[in-house]
């Protein structure tokens, strides 16, 4: 008897309930009559599910909040304040409210955000950072009706100037109607000058959590959800062995198995290992591309 596989991916995210519950509490605190901001930091290796967690946090927050999101890229690491500009792009495009947003810090914040031409003399880095912190506070207060949530993925690739701004903002967030949500790989993946900023964000965070690999039980549950209840625990275990519990690789393998099911008489462990090798090969080719 065959079982029709259900839609994939499934819901909820397995073994991420505590992390998502913490985000729900942070959004609740932000939306109170007297809003309380905060900082959530999710870290972990590539493929561990940081982006999936952030996507769920964004979706939940968007029901009640104004969400600004960006994903840092290794191609822009050397561009000062690129990440800051990306996070504030919608506000910077609001020409009617831009003067009020910049306030008395136009001379310092304007060049950093690409709005005005830099002066002849180099700007004081601390002054620019302070100006951006003040601008962020004004932006947060403008969005009181739908509180502001800033979401940054792959922060280990963000430019150092933007990370310095966020690190300076971190200790002030509890007093602002603003929630900052950050995800990054272990700090050794960041540029050396950015590592202290990532550490400072972790120190200031209301929640700092390192996402772990999925358990064999979670892998078996995802396997049944993706392939149908007829998929046995042995196949789930073989998939877990092949991926080490990496949610990304597990999802890739399950997507392949939905398209090309294993032959009934095949050695599951061997077939899954061979399939995992092709998935990793494609991922490497994509990264090189």
JOSULVEN-V762626 format. One record per backbone hydrogen bond with DSSP energy under -1.0 kcal/mol. NH is the residue of the N-H (numbers start at 0). CO is the residue of the C=O. E is the energy in kcal/mol with one decimal. If there is no record, write none. Layout:
nh:NH co:CO e:E
nh:NH co:CO e:E
//
This chain:
nh:15 co:12 e:-1.1
nh:19 co:15 e:-2.2
nh:20 co:16 e:-2.4
nh:21 co:17 e:-2.1
nh:22 co:18 e:-1.4
nh:23 co:19 e:-2.3
nh:24 co:20 e:-2.3
nh:25 co:21 e:-2.0
nh:26 co:22 e:-2.4
nh:27 co:23 e:-2.5
nh:28 co:24 e:-2.4
nh:29 co:25 e:-1.8
nh:30 co:26 e:-1.6
nh:35 co:28 e:-2.0
nh:37 co:177 e:-1.7
nh:39 co:179 e:-2.6
nh:40 co:206 e:-3.0
nh:41 co:181 e:-2.9
nh:42 co:208 e:-2.5
nh:43 co:183 e:-1.3
nh:47 co:44 e:-1.6
nh:52 co:48 e:-2.2
nh:53 co:49 e:-2.6
nh:54 co:50 e:-2.3
nh:55 co:51 e:-1.8
nh:56 co:52 e:-2.5
nh:57 co:53 e:-2.9
nh:58 co:54 e:-2.2
nh:59 co:55 e:-2.2
nh:60 co:56 e:-2.7
nh:61 co:57 e:-2.5
nh:63 co:60 e:-1.8
nh:64 co:60 e:-2.4
nh:65 co:146 e:-2.5
nh:67 co:148 e:-3.0
nh:69 co:150 e:-2.1
nh:71 co:152 e:-2.4
nh:75 co:72 e:-2.0
nh:78 co:75 e:-1.7
nh:81 co:78 e:-1.8
nh:84 co:80 e:-2.3
nh:85 co:81 e:-2.1
nh:86 co:82 e:-2.3
nh:87 co:83 e:-1.8
nh:91 co:87 e:-2.7
nh:92 co:88 e:-1.6
nh:94 co:92 e:-1.5
nh:100 co:96 e:-1.9
nh:101 co:97 e:-2.6
nh:102 co:98 e:-2.3
nh:104 co:101 e:-1.9
nh:108 co:104 e:-3.2
nh:109 co:105 e:-2.1
nh:112 co:108 e:-2.0
nh:113 co:110 e:-1.4
nh:114 co:109 e:-3.0
nh:127 co:123 e:-2.3
nh:128 co:124 e:-2.5
nh:129 co:125 e:-2.5
nh:130 co:126 e:-2.2
nh:131 co:127 e:-2.3
nh:132 co:128 e:-2.1
nh:133 co:129 e:-2.3
nh:134 co:130 e:-2.4
nh:135 co:131 e:-2.5
nh:136 co:132 e:-2.0
nh:137 co:133 e:-2.0
nh:138 co:134 e:-2.6
nh:139 co:135 e:-2.6
nh:140 co:136 e:-2.0
nh:141 co:137 e:-1.6
nh:147 co:176 e:-1.1
nh:148 co:65 e:-2.8
nh:149 co:178 e:-2.7
nh:150 co:67 e:-2.9
nh:151 co:180 e:-2.9
nh:152 co:69 e:-2.3
nh:154 co:182 e:-2.9
nh:156 co:153 e:-2.1
nh:157 co:154 e:-1.5
nh:162 co:158 e:-2.0
nh:163 co:159 e:-2.4
nh:164 co:160 e:-1.9
nh:165 co:161 e:-2.5
nh:166 co:162 e:-2.7
nh:167 co:163 e:-2.1
nh:168 co:164 e:-1.9
nh:169 co:165 e:-2.0
nh:171 co:168 e:-1.7
nh:172 co:169 e:-1.4
nh:174 co:171 e:-1.5
nh:175 co:172 e:-2.0
nh:177 co:175 e:-2.1
nh:178 co:147 e:-2.1
nh:179 co:37 e:-2.5
nh:180 co:149 e:-3.0
nh:181 co:39 e:-2.8
nh:182 co:151 e:-2.2
nh:183 co:41 e:-1.9
nh:188 co:185 e:-2.6
nh:189 co:186 e:-1.8
nh:193 co:190 e:-1.7
nh:194 co:190 e:-1.1
nh:197 co:193 e:-1.9
nh:198 co:194 e:-2.4
nh:199 co:195 e:-2.3
nh:200 co:196 e:-2.2
nh:201 co:197 e:-2.1
nh:202 co:198 e:-2.1
nh:203 co:199 e:-2.0
nh:205 co:38 e:-2.6
nh:206 co:38 e:-1.5
nh:208 co:40 e:-2.4
nh:210 co:42 e:-3.0
nh:213 co:244 e:-2.7
nh:218 co:214 e:-2.2
nh:219 co:215 e:-2.3
nh:220 co:216 e:-2.2
nh:221 co:217 e:-2.6
nh:222 co:218 e:-2.1
nh:223 co:219 e:-2.2
nh:224 co:220 e:-2.1
nh:225 co:221 e:-2.4
nh:226 co:222 e:-2.9
nh:227 co:223 e:-2.1
nh:230 co:227 e:-2.0
nh:235 co:231 e:-1.5
nh:236 co:232 e:-2.7
nh:237 co:233 e:-2.2
nh:238 co:234 e:-2.4
nh:239 co:235 e:-2.2
nh:240 co:236 e:-2.8
nh:241 co:237 e:-1.9
nh:242 co:238 e:-1.6
nh:243 co:239 e:-2.2
nh:245 co:242 e:-1.2
nh:247 co:46 e:-2.3
nh:249 co:245 e:-2.6
nh:250 co:246 e:-2.5
nh:251 co:247 e:-2.3
nh:252 co:248 e:-2.5
nh:253 co:249 e:-2.5
nh:254 co:250 e:-2.2
nh:255 co:251 e:-1.9
nh:256 co:252 e:-2.5
nh:257 co:253 e:-1.9
nh:258 co:254 e:-1.5
nh:259 co:255 e:-2.9
nh:265 co:262 e:-2.1
nh:270 co:266 e:-2.7
nh:271 co:267 e:-2.7
nh:272 co:268 e:-2.1
nh:273 co:269 e:-2.3
nh:274 co:270 e:-2.2
nh:275 co:271 e:-2.7
nh:276 co:272 e:-1.8
nh:277 co:273 e:-1.4
nh:278 co:274 e:-2.0
nh:279 co:275 e:-2.5
nh:280 co:276 e:-1.8
nh:281 co:277 e:-2.2
nh:282 co:278 e:-2.4
nh:283 co:279 e:-2.4
nh:284 co:280 e:-2.2
nh:285 co:281 e:-2.5
nh:286 co:282 e:-2.3
nh:287 co:283 e:-2.5
nh:288 co:284 e:-2.5
//
